[in-house]
Amino acid sequence: MHVLPAGSVSTEPADLAACAVDQGPVVDHQLPIAVVWAQSAEDVQMVMRAAHAAGVPVVCRGAGTGVSGGAHATEGCLVLNLERMNRILEIHPEDEIARVEPGVINSDLNAAVAEYGLMYAPDPASYRVSTIGGNIATNAGGLRCAKYGVTRESVLALDVVLADGTLIHTGHRTFKGVAGYDLTGLFVGSEGTLGVVVGATVRLRYLPAALETVAAFFPDVAAAAAGVLAVGRARVQPAIMELLDGHTMAQLDKEQGSSLRSRGAALLLIQTDGYAAAVEAGIIREVLSGLGGDIKAADAAEAVRLVDLRRHSRGAEVDDDFRVGEDVAVPRSQLVNYIHQLQDIADRHGVGLKVVAHAGDGNLHPTFWVGPGDVAKVPALNAALDESIDVGLALGGTITGEHGVGQYKVRWLGREQSEEVLELQRRLKDVFDPQRLLNPGKALPVAPRVG
């Protein structure tokens, strides 16, 4: 009989509190009944078999960097912490793949494969601390997704423990493969509601031979957003294309000691890579200069600094009742329109707004806020959030581009997807997890059982 290693289970109040929430807004604060740290797939199987037999809900957790409440504890649940499953099992340079456990930190994988001239492309802002398992759970994107796509494009195969403890393998080691339904793609982005990922085979990309960074400062956000479309019309494909508004830059200046805001009211930060990086950067500078951008070609040190500042653009605060960062994606042609409407929404409701965006693929992270502790203005904040979602959907967008639905955004999913689509997903959930024990209340509004 398999036995969990010593020190794997805790009911200590400090451990329960530490593993009760991620960085998303808390809708319903609960403490788990216990925390279990798994160190192997066998540990996970044992936990799931026991939970399945006892009817105990299970919430999986990695580094806890999610911002949608996907790892929040729910009533009577057990938190299954996977951060100790942190081994890189294989790096195969010729096949350009790696096999990892879910607790491997994104930046650690990149450091390991860089020795072979390779990289793991998905790079969320939290890449220094977030885990591959967590990235898979939310189908995370990041700065490089403009060129290399989100996590799903880099996951080839998965080892998954189902709700009853069964271990399955999906996918393949090859870049192409269409045998059967794409269960690997189904698990990516399912937020731990269909199974527990205990291993992943991921695709690696070539580490770029060269990088060129362009910082273009504009007098307003709309002009910067127009620059995104102009670069697209020039048929140049940057690896990174990020937009920061004036409020974001001012906050970064305050927290990081930078001086971005003094250079403009909006920043379009673009990075090209590969052997043609310099040529592409030259075209971009010409295009953006023609739109009135104040262009500066960053040297290597400044480039690293600028990209690092962008990764800190959420600021030091964690989302709560008084500050919520969103994750709406719209068609790129609607970027300018959506940003204008976001500012109008904020003005009409009397709330603060700052906007940062993965502008290359139309994924915006607007943050609305009211004064800390200003309870009277919370209804206005929530109204602004609701309206921002409705406007984004009306423009052909989605309620989440990369952070996941989690617990917080479940209330909005029905605005994007029809009841027929939601019910089909509930039926899929019941196939994989008939007792509905895996991460209940997340990712999908659950209808009452019939009969």
MILO-618286 format. One line per field, with one value per residue (C-alpha): residue number from 1; x, y, z. Coordinates in steps of 0.2 Angstrom, whole numbers, m for minus. Layout:
resi <- [NUM,...] $
px <- [X,...] $
py <- [Y,...] $
pz <- [Z,...] $
end
This chain:
resi <- [1,2,3,4,5,6,7,8,9,10,11,12,13,14,15,16,17,18,19,20,21,22,23,24,25,26,27,28,29,30,31,32,33,34,35,36,37,38,39,40,41,42,43,44,45,46,47,48,49,50,51,52,53,54,55,56,57,58,59,60,61,62,63,64,65,66,67,68,69,70,71,72,73,74,75,76,77,78,79,80,81,82,83,84,85,86,87,88,89,90,91,92,93,94,95,96,97,98,99,100,101,102,103,104,105,106,107,108,109,110,111,112,113,114,115,116,117,118,119,120,121,122,123,124,125,126,127,128,129,130,131,132,133,134,135,136,137,138,139,140,141,142,143,144,145,146,147,148,149,150,151,152,153,154,155,156,157,158,159,160,161,162,163,164,165,166,167,168,169,170,171,172,173,174,175,176,177,178,179,180,181,182,183,184,185,186,187,188,189,190,191,192,193,194,195,196,197,198,199,200,201,202,203,204,205,206,207,208,209,210,211,212,213,214,215,216,217,218,219,220,221,222,223,224,225,226,227,228,229,230,231,232,233,234,235,236,237,238,239,240,241,242,243,244,245,246,247,248,249,250,251,252,253,254,255,256,257,258,259,260,261,262,263,264,265,266,267,268,269,270,271,272,273,274,275,276,277,278,279,280,281,282,283,284,285,286,287,288,289,290,291,292,293,294,295,296,297,298,299,300,301,302,303,304,305,306,307,308,309,310,311,312,313,314,315,316,317,318,319,320,321,322,323,324,325,326,327,328,329,330,331,332,333,334,335,336,337,338,339,340,341,342,343,344,345,346,347,348,349,350,351,352,353,354,355,356,357,358,359,360,361,362,363,364,365,366,367,368,369,370,371,372,373,374,375,376,377,378,379,380,381,382,383,384,385,386,387,388,389,390,391,392,393,394,395,396,397,398,399,400,401,402,403,404,405,406,407,408,409,410,411,412,413,414,415,416,417,418,419,420,421,422,423,424,425,426,427,428,429,430,431,432,433,434,435,436,437,438,439,440,441,442,443,444,445,446,447,448,449,450,451] $
px <- [0,7,11,12,30,32,27,15,m1,m5,m20,m10,m20,m5,m4,m23,m23,m8,m16,m34,m32,m23,m21,m38,m53,m61,m79,m82,m68,m66,m52,m48,m50,m32,m17,m8,9,11,28,24,10,7,4,m9,m18,m19,m26,m39,m44,m47,m56,m67,m72,m76,m84,m72,m69,m51,m44,m27,m13,4,12,m4,m1,m18,m28,m46,m48,m46,m36,m47,m52,m71,m81,m75,m62,m44,m31,m19,m2,9,23,35,33,46,57,62,61,69,76,78,86,84,66,64,54,55,45,41,32,18,28,42,44,43,59,68,63,69,86,88,84,94,110,104,99,81,67,49,39,24,31,17,22,24,36,49,37,23,22,20,5,m3,1,m7,m23,m26,m19,m8,m1,12,23,29,12,10,22,23,5,m2,2,m10,2,16,9,10,6,m1,m1,m17,m25,m44,m56,m56,m37,m35,m19,m20,m8,m14,m6,11,29,27,22,8,m4,m23,m27,m43,m51,m39,m40,m23,m31,m46,m37,m26,m36,m49,m43,m41,m60,m57,m41,m25,m10,5,16,18,27,30,37,53,57,74,82,82,99,96,84,79,68,59,51,38,30,14,4,m11,m17,m27,m12,m2,m16,m17,2,m2,m13,0,13,1,m2,17,16,29,27,35,38,32,20,14,5,5,m5,0,m8,2,18,16,13,28,38,32,35,51,60,58,54,42,28,40,42,24,6,7,21,21,35,40,53,58,68,78,90,79,76,86,77,60,64,69,52,43,52,48,30,28,38,25,11,20,28,44,55,70,80,84,101,103,102,88,78,80,74,59,53,55,45,31,31,28,14,0,8,11,m8,m18,m35,m49,m66,m58,m47,m50,m39,m48,m42,m54,m48,m55,m51,m36,m46,m57,m42,m44,m63,m62,m49,m60,m75,m66,m61,m79,m85,m73,m77,m96,m95,m82,m69,m50,m43,m27,m24,m10,m12,m4,m8,m1,m16,m29,m28,m31,m29,m39,m39,m53,m51,m59,m51,m45,m59,m72,m86,m99,m91,m89,m106,m100,m84,m94,m105,m90,m83,m100,m101,m83,m87,m103,m94,m80,m92,m102,m85,m83,m72,m71,m71,m54,m39,m27,m31,m45,m63,m59,m71,m73,m78,m91,m104,m100,m98,m116,m115,m102,m109,m126,m135,m133,m114,m113,m124,m113,m98,m107,m110,m91,m87,m99,m90,m73,m79,m96,m96,m91,m76,m63,m62,m80,m88,m74,m73,m91,m108,m114,m133,m142,m142,m159,m167] $
py <- [0,17,29,48,54,61,80,78,83,98,105,119,135,144,131,131,150,151,139,145,159,164,182,184,193,182,179,167,165,147,137,120,105,100,103,89,91,78,73,60,54,40,52,61,45,40,57,56,39,43,59,50,37,50,62,76,91,94,110,109,122,127,144,153,166,165,181,174,164,147,141,147,135,130,123,107,105,97,108,97,107,101,113,99,90,101,89,92,74,75,88,81,95,85,83,100,94,93,83,91,89,102,111,116,135,143,152,137,127,141,142,123,123,139,128,119,135,133,141,137,151,155,168,175,191,179,167,169,161,153,134,125,116,132,139,124,125,143,141,156,168,181,194,182,176,189,178,161,158,154,138,127,129,122,107,91,78,77,64,67,59,58,61,43,41,34,39,42,49,60,67,63,68,74,92,85,72,70,52,53,68,82,78,86,103,100,98,114,128,118,125,108,104,89,81,84,86,77,78,88,86,103,110,120,134,141,154,169,174,192,204,222,232,248,260,271,285,293,308,297,278,279,284,270,258,264,260,242,241,251,238,225,233,234,214,214,201,206,194,206,220,228,244,254,269,284,278,262,271,283,268,259,275,276,258,254,270,272,288,282,294,309,303,302,297,280,267,254,242,231,217,208,193,181,185,198,207,223,224,222,234,247,245,247,263,271,266,273,289,292,292,304,292,297,283,277,261,253,247,229,235,247,233,221,235,240,222,219,234,228,212,222,232,225,234,228,227,211,212,214,222,239,235,222,219,211,201,205,201,210,209,220,231,236,241,259,259,248,259,274,265,259,277,283,269,274,292,289,278,289,275,274,265,260,249,238,226,212,223,211,200,211,205,220,220,235,238,248,254,265,271,258,255,266,254,266,266,247,246,258,248,232,242,248,230,223,236,234,215,219,231,219,206,217,221,202,199,187,188,181,179,170,171,159,160,154,159,177,177,163,176,183,167,166,183,175,157,151,139,125,128,128,113,103,108,102,85,84,89,74,62,66,70,63,67,85,85,93,112,115,132,136,139,134,138,122,119,108,90,83,69] $
pz <- [0,m5,10,9,14,31,32,18,27,38,47,55,55,47,33,30,28,17,5,6,m8,m23,m29,m36,m27,m14,m17,m2,10,16,24,18,30,26,15,6,m3,m16,m21,m35,m46,m34,m20,m31,m35,m17,m12,m26,m22,m4,m8,m21,m8,5,m6,m2,m14,m20,m25,m33,m30,m37,m33,m30,m43,m51,m51,m54,m39,m47,m32,m19,m6,m6,8,16,3,3,m5,m15,m17,m31,m29,m22,m39,m47,m57,m75,m80,m98,m110,m128,m138,m155,m153,m145,m131,m112,m99,m83,m67,m63,m49,m60,m61,m78,m77,m70,m86,m97,m88,m90,m109,m113,m111,m127,m137,m133,m123,m117,m125,m114,m101,m90,m80,m65,m74,m61,m48,m57,m60,m77,m69,m65,m82,m90,m79,m85,m103,m98,m111,m107,m116,m130,m135,m149,m159,m150,m144,m127,m117,m127,m142,m132,m123,m133,m120,m102,m88,m78,m63,m64,m50,m45,m45,m62,m71,m90,m103,m117,m133,m140,m142,m160,m165,m175,m171,m174,m167,m158,m149,m143,m124,m121,m127,m117,m101,m104,m98,m88,m71,m62,m64,m75,m68,m59,m71,m64,m79,m96,m112,m119,m135,m135,m147,m153,m142,m153,m160,m158,m150,m154,m142,m147,m134,m142,m131,m137,m131,m127,m126,m142,m152,m145,m149,m167,m168,m165,m180,m190,m186,m192,m208,m211,m209,m196,m182,m166,m152,m139,m141,m125,m121,m105,m101,m91,m74,m76,m79,m65,m53,m60,m57,m39,m35,m46,m47,m65,m75,m89,m86,m89,m107,m113,m108,m116,m120,m134,m130,m144,m146,m162,m162,m173,m187,m195,m178,m183,m200,m192,m178,m191,m200,m184,m179,m196,m194,m177,m180,m194,m181,m169,m158,m148,m153,m143,m148,m131,m128,m120,m102,m105,m115,m100,m88,m99,m101,m82,m78,m89,m79,m64,m71,m61,m46,m28,m23,m23,m30,m18,m16,m20,m34,m48,m63,m78,m93,m108,m125,m141,m159,m162,m174,m158,m147,m149,m148,m132,m123,m127,m120,m104,m100,m102,m91,m77,m79,m78,m63,m54,m52,m56,m71,m78,m93,m98,m113,m123,m138,m150,m148,m141,m123,m111,m92,m87,m68,m60,m42,m28,m13,0,12,2,4,m2,m20,m21,m30,m43,m45,m49,m61,m70,m71,m77,m91,m96,m99,m108,m120,m123,m128,m139,m148,m152,m137,m122,m103,m101,m113,m101,m83,m83,m77,m59,m45,m49,m67,m66,m65,m82,m92,m96,m104,m117,m119,m122,m110,m123,m123,m104,m103,m115,m104,m88,m96,m100,m82,m77,m88,m80,m62,m59,m41,m45,m33,m43,m40,m37,m41,m53,m72,m75,m67,m61,m63,m50,m53,m60,m50] $
end
